[in-house]
Amino acid sequence: MGAQGFWDDQERAREVIAEIKKLKEVVEPYDRLTGKVQELLEMDALLEQEPDDGLSAEIEREVSALDEQVPAFEVQSLLAGPDDRRDAMLEISAGAGGTEAQDWAQMLMRMYERWAARHGFAWEVLDLSEGEEAGIKGAMIEIRGAYAYGFLRPEAGVHRLVRISPFDAQARRHTSFASVFVYPEADDEITIEVRDEDIRMDVFRASGAGGQHVNKTSSAVRLTHIPSGIVVSCQQERSQFKNKATAMKMLRNALYQREVEEREKKKAAIDAAKTDVSFGNQIRSYVFQPYTMVNDHRTELKIPDVRKVMDGGIDPFIEAYLRKFGASAGAA
């Protein structure tokens, strides 16, 4: 096995280990839950044979715990998107409306920070543009934790606030907008895997100047990467081995550039999904006056306790979205 084959095998091994880890994150919680259910059924059978107040109380506690754990597992099982397991980049931008909109953007930022703390996610502000009087014009935040992107993906869109503005001397009711956008955090580096079975090598005689050697030996090399259709060739060296090494480097560079372009296309598609921060495009409305209500317009879930939501209690909205749309991309 050559050096290239060794590194390809190492890369494949890492991919297999990553896939096993991903599957274990689903299988192990399921096994724990089913094991706990079986244990409770056995305890309940014992209780029928011989009543015991202590055992009865323990069963009730365990059942209450399952009532919380099962729905949480169901929701996590819906996070099947290709990037759902990744960390997230959260972008918040104030819409038109000056100080009122900028204050709303900061309120949303605080809401997500408290939500992240509830879930034990790491929170880091990477960029922050403060408003002239109050609030923020925009912010970019990194949120690190298992399935951070999957959970936050449903939050992408325009968020609408209705309240009596504290910045209005006449105490009038204002409507403000802020946009939230969520990116999956990509790997730090692009790994290019070139498998021997994916390459067809052809050798031929080099053309051009080069003396008798060029005319007598097939030192030139042409490599065809079958999955992508990329073809590279090299005939600069007299050694077929050196030409192959150079052609392999050219192929890796071409595949790298192709991957970069694919990622740029994906990012452009994500950016194109951004909507205008204005009336009619909102995914959710937060009403503080004349009544209190948070209404998600995609799922029609309504929560009257707006203070609880602003304190980070957005999980019901996330769960409702995931149950309705599952792993569908975008915020709909």
C-alpha positions as CSV (number, residue, x, y, z in Angstrom):
1,M,0.0,0.0,0.0
2,G,1.4,3.4,-1.0
3,A,1.4,6.5,1.1
4,Q,-1.7,7.8,-0.7
5,G,-3.6,4.6,0.0
6,F,-2.7,4.8,3.6
7,W,-4.1,8.3,4.0
8,D,-7.2,7.4,2.1
9,D,-7.8,4.5,4.4
10,Q,-7.3,6.7,7.4
11,E,-9.9,9.2,6.0
12,R,-12.4,6.5,5.4
13,A,-11.9,5.1,8.9
14,R,-12.6,8.6,10.3
15,E,-15.8,8.8,8.2
16,V,-16.9,5.4,9.5
17,I,-16.2,6.4,13.1
18,A,-18.2,9.7,12.7
19,E,-21.1,7.8,11.2
20,I,-21.1,5.3,14.0
21,K,-21.0,8.1,16.6
22,K,-24.0,9.7,14.8
23,L,-26.0,6.5,14.9
24,K,-25.1,5.9,18.6
25,E,-26.5,9.3,19.4
26,V,-29.9,8.0,18.3
27,V,-29.7,4.4,19.3
28,E,-28.4,4.8,22.8
29,P,-31.1,7.2,24.0
30,Y,-33.7,4.9,22.4
31,D,-32.3,1.9,24.2
32,R,-32.2,3.8,27.5
33,L,-35.9,4.8,27.1
34,T,-37.1,1.4,26.1
35,G,-35.1,-0.1,29.0
36,K,-36.7,2.3,31.5
37,V,-40.2,1.5,30.2
38,Q,-39.5,-2.3,30.6
39,E,-38.2,-1.7,34.1
40,L,-41.3,0.3,35.0
41,L,-43.6,-2.4,33.7
42,E,-41.8,-5.0,35.8
43,M,-42.1,-2.7,38.9
44,D,-45.8,-2.2,38.2
45,A,-46.3,-6.0,38.0
46,L,-44.6,-6.3,41.4
47,L,-46.8,-3.6,42.8
48,E,-49.9,-5.4,41.7
49,Q,-48.8,-8.5,43.6
50,E,-47.6,-6.7,46.7
51,P,-48.8,-3.0,47.3
52,D,-46.0,-0.8,48.4
53,D,-46.3,3.0,48.9
54,G,-42.6,3.7,48.4
55,L,-42.5,1.7,45.2
56,S,-45.7,3.4,44.0
57,A,-44.2,6.8,44.6
58,E,-40.9,5.8,42.8
59,I,-42.9,4.6,39.7
60,E,-44.8,7.9,39.6
61,R,-41.5,9.9,39.7
62,E,-40.0,7.8,36.9
63,V,-43.2,8.1,34.8
64,S,-43.1,11.9,35.2
65,A,-39.5,11.9,34.1
66,L,-40.3,9.8,31.0
67,D,-43.1,12.2,30.2
68,E,-40.4,14.8,29.6
69,Q,-37.7,12.6,28.1
70,V,-39.8,10.9,25.4
71,P,-41.0,14.1,23.7
72,A,-37.5,15.5,23.8
73,F,-36.2,12.3,22.1
74,E,-38.9,12.5,19.5
75,V,-37.9,16.0,18.6
76,Q,-34.2,15.2,18.4
77,S,-35.1,12.2,16.1
78,L,-36.6,14.8,13.6
79,L,-33.2,16.5,13.3
80,A,-32.2,14.5,10.3
81,G,-30.9,17.3,8.0
82,P,-27.3,16.9,6.7
83,D,-26.1,19.9,8.8
84,D,-28.4,19.5,11.8
85,R,-25.7,18.1,14.1
86,R,-23.4,21.1,13.5
87,D,-22.7,24.2,15.6
88,A,-24.6,27.3,14.4
89,M,-23.9,30.8,13.4
90,L,-26.7,33.1,14.4
91,E,-27.1,36.4,12.6
92,I,-29.5,39.1,13.9
93,S,-30.2,42.3,12.0
94,A,-32.5,45.2,12.9
95,G,-35.1,46.2,10.3
96,A,-36.2,49.7,9.4
97,G,-37.4,51.7,12.3
98,G,-34.4,53.2,13.9
99,T,-33.9,52.9,17.7
100,E,-37.1,50.9,18.2
101,A,-36.1,48.2,15.7
102,Q,-32.5,48.1,17.1
103,D,-33.8,47.6,20.6
104,W,-36.0,44.8,19.3
105,A,-32.9,43.2,17.7
106,Q,-31.1,43.3,21.1
107,M,-34.2,41.8,22.8
108,L,-34.0,38.9,20.4
109,M,-30.3,38.4,21.0
110,R,-31.0,38.2,24.7
111,M,-33.8,35.7,24.1
112,Y,-31.5,33.4,22.2
113,E,-28.7,33.8,24.7
114,R,-31.0,32.6,27.5
115,W,-32.3,29.8,25.3
116,A,-28.7,28.7,24.7
117,A,-27.9,28.8,28.4
118,R,-30.9,26.6,29.1
119,H,-29.5,23.9,26.7
120,G,-26.0,24.2,28.0
121,F,-24.7,25.5,24.6
122,A,-21.6,27.7,24.4
123,W,-22.3,31.3,23.3
124,E,-19.8,33.7,21.7
125,V,-20.4,37.0,20.1
126,L,-18.2,37.3,17.0
127,D,-19.4,40.6,15.8
128,L,-21.6,43.3,17.2
129,S,-22.8,46.7,15.8
130,E,-24.4,48.8,18.5
131,G,-27.2,51.3,17.8
132,E,-26.6,55.0,18.2
133,E,-29.1,55.4,21.2
134,A,-30.0,51.9,22.2
135,G,-30.1,48.3,21.0
136,I,-28.0,46.8,18.2
137,K,-27.9,47.2,14.4
138,G,-26.7,43.6,14.0
139,A,-24.8,40.8,15.6
140,M,-23.1,37.5,14.6
141,I,-23.1,34.9,17.3
142,E,-21.5,31.4,17.4
143,I,-23.5,28.8,19.3
144,R,-21.7,25.5,19.9
145,G,-23.4,22.3,21.0
146,A,-24.8,19.1,19.7
147,Y,-27.6,19.8,17.2
148,A,-27.3,23.6,17.7
149,Y,-28.0,24.3,14.1
150,G,-30.8,21.7,13.9
151,F,-32.6,23.3,16.8
152,L,-32.1,26.9,15.6
153,R,-32.8,26.3,12.0
154,P,-36.6,26.9,12.5
155,E,-35.8,30.4,13.9
156,A,-34.6,31.8,10.6
157,G,-36.9,34.5,9.3
158,V,-38.4,37.9,10.2
159,H,-39.6,38.4,13.8
160,R,-42.2,41.1,14.3
161,L,-42.7,43.1,17.6
162,V,-45.9,45.1,18.5
163,R,-45.6,47.2,21.7
164,I,-45.9,50.7,23.1
165,S,-42.5,52.1,22.4
166,P,-40.5,53.3,25.4
167,F,-38.7,55.6,23.0
168,D,-41.9,57.4,22.0
169,A,-42.7,60.4,24.2
170,Q,-46.4,60.1,23.1
171,A,-46.5,56.4,24.2
172,R,-47.8,55.2,20.8
173,R,-47.9,51.6,19.7
174,H,-45.1,50.7,17.3
175,T,-44.5,47.7,15.0
176,S,-40.9,46.7,14.5
177,F,-39.0,44.0,12.6
178,A,-35.7,42.2,13.0
179,S,-34.4,39.3,10.9
180,V,-32.8,36.2,12.3
181,F,-30.6,34.0,10.0
182,V,-28.9,30.7,10.9
183,Y,-25.9,29.1,9.2
184,P,-24.5,25.7,9.9
185,E,-20.8,26.1,10.9
186,A,-18.7,24.4,8.3
187,D,-15.6,22.3,9.0
188,D,-12.4,24.3,9.4
189,E,-10.8,22.6,6.4
190,I,-11.8,20.9,3.2
191,T,-10.7,17.3,3.0
192,I,-10.2,15.9,-0.5
193,E,-10.4,12.2,-0.8
194,V,-9.1,10.6,-4.0
195,R,-9.6,6.9,-4.1
196,D,-7.5,4.7,-6.5
197,E,-10.7,3.0,-7.8
198,D,-12.1,6.4,-8.9
199,I,-9.1,7.2,-11.1
200,R,-8.4,6.0,-14.6
201,M,-4.8,6.5,-15.7
202,D,-3.7,6.6,-19.4
203,V,-0.1,6.9,-20.5
204,F,1.0,8.3,-23.9
205,R,4.1,9.7,-25.6
206,A,4.8,13.3,-24.8
207,S,4.6,15.8,-27.6
208,G,6.8,18.7,-28.4
209,A,10.5,19.2,-27.9
210,G,12.4,16.7,-25.9
211,G,14.7,14.7,-28.1
212,Q,14.6,11.0,-28.7
213,H,13.3,10.2,-25.2
214,V,10.0,11.8,-26.0
215,N,9.5,9.8,-29.0
216,K,10.4,6.4,-27.6
217,T,8.7,6.2,-24.1
218,S,5.2,6.7,-22.9
219,S,6.1,9.0,-20.0
220,A,3.1,11.4,-20.2
221,V,0.2,10.7,-17.9
222,R,-3.5,11.5,-18.1
223,L,-5.7,11.1,-15.0
224,T,-9.5,11.0,-15.3
225,H,-11.5,11.3,-12.0
226,I,-14.5,9.2,-12.9
227,P,-17.0,10.6,-10.3
228,S,-16.5,14.2,-11.3
229,G,-15.3,13.8,-14.9
230,I,-12.3,16.0,-14.2
231,V,-9.3,15.2,-16.5
232,V,-5.7,16.4,-15.9
233,S,-2.5,15.5,-17.7
234,C,1.2,16.1,-17.3
235,Q,4.1,15.5,-19.7
236,Q,6.7,17.9,-18.4
237,E,9.0,15.3,-16.8
238,R,10.8,12.4,-18.4
239,S,9.8,10.2,-15.6
240,Q,6.3,8.7,-15.7
241,F,6.3,8.5,-11.9
242,K,7.0,12.3,-11.6
243,N,4.4,13.1,-14.2
244,K,1.8,11.0,-12.3
245,A,2.7,12.7,-9.0
246,T,2.3,16.1,-10.7
247,A,-1.0,15.1,-12.3
248,M,-2.3,13.9,-9.0
249,K,-1.5,17.2,-7.4
250,M,-3.3,19.0,-10.3
251,L,-6.3,16.7,-9.7
252,R,-6.4,17.4,-6.0
253,N,-6.3,21.1,-6.7
254,A,-9.1,20.9,-9.2
255,L,-11.2,18.9,-6.8
256,Y,-10.5,21.3,-4.0
257,Q,-11.6,24.3,-6.2
258,R,-14.7,22.3,-7.2
259,E,-15.6,21.8,-3.5
260,V,-15.0,25.5,-2.8
261,E,-17.3,26.5,-5.6
262,E,-20.0,24.0,-4.4
263,R,-19.8,25.5,-0.9
264,E,-20.0,29.0,-2.3
265,K,-23.1,28.0,-4.3
266,K,-24.7,26.5,-1.2
267,K,-24.0,29.7,0.8
268,A,-25.4,31.8,-2.0
269,A,-28.6,29.7,-2.0
270,I,-28.8,30.1,1.8
271,D,-28.3,33.9,1.5
272,A,-31.0,34.0,-1.3
273,A,-33.5,32.6,1.2
274,K,-33.3,35.8,3.2
275,T,-36.5,37.8,3.0
276,D,-37.2,41.5,3.4
277,V,-37.4,42.6,7.0
278,S,-40.8,44.1,6.6
279,F,-44.5,43.5,7.1
280,G,-45.9,40.4,5.5
281,N,-42.7,38.4,5.7
282,Q,-42.7,37.6,9.4
283,I,-42.5,34.1,10.6
284,R,-43.6,35.1,14.2
285,S,-45.3,38.0,15.9
286,Y,-44.6,39.1,19.5
287,V,-47.4,41.3,20.8
288,F,-46.9,43.1,24.1
289,Q,-49.8,45.5,23.8
290,P,-52.9,45.7,23.9
291,Y,-52.7,42.1,24.9
292,T,-49.8,39.6,25.1
293,M,-49.4,36.9,22.6
294,V,-46.6,35.2,20.6
295,N,-47.9,33.7,17.4
296,D,-45.9,31.5,15.0
297,H,-47.5,32.0,11.5
298,R,-46.1,28.8,10.1
299,T,-47.4,26.4,12.7
300,E,-50.2,28.6,14.1
301,L,-48.9,27.9,17.6
302,K,-49.8,30.7,20.0
303,I,-48.4,31.3,23.5
304,P,-49.9,34.1,25.6
305,D,-47.0,34.3,28.0
306,V,-44.7,36.6,26.0
307,R,-42.4,37.2,29.0
308,K,-41.7,33.5,29.3
309,V,-40.9,33.4,25.6
310,M,-38.5,36.3,25.8
311,D,-36.8,34.6,28.7
312,G,-35.7,31.9,26.3
313,G,-38.8,29.7,26.3
314,I,-38.9,29.2,22.5
315,D,-38.7,25.3,22.5
316,P,-42.5,24.9,21.9
317,F,-42.1,26.9,18.7
318,I,-39.1,24.9,17.6
319,E,-40.7,21.6,18.4
320,A,-43.9,22.5,16.5
321,Y,-42.0,23.5,13.5
322,L,-39.9,20.3,13.5
323,R,-43.0,18.1,13.9
324,K,-44.6,19.9,11.0
325,F,-41.7,20.2,8.6
326,G,-39.1,17.7,9.9
327,A,-35.8,17.9,8.2
328,S,-37.1,20.2,5.4
329,A,-34.5,22.9,4.7
330,G,-35.2,26.5,5.4
331,A,-37.7,28.2,7.7
332,A,-40.6,28.1,5.3
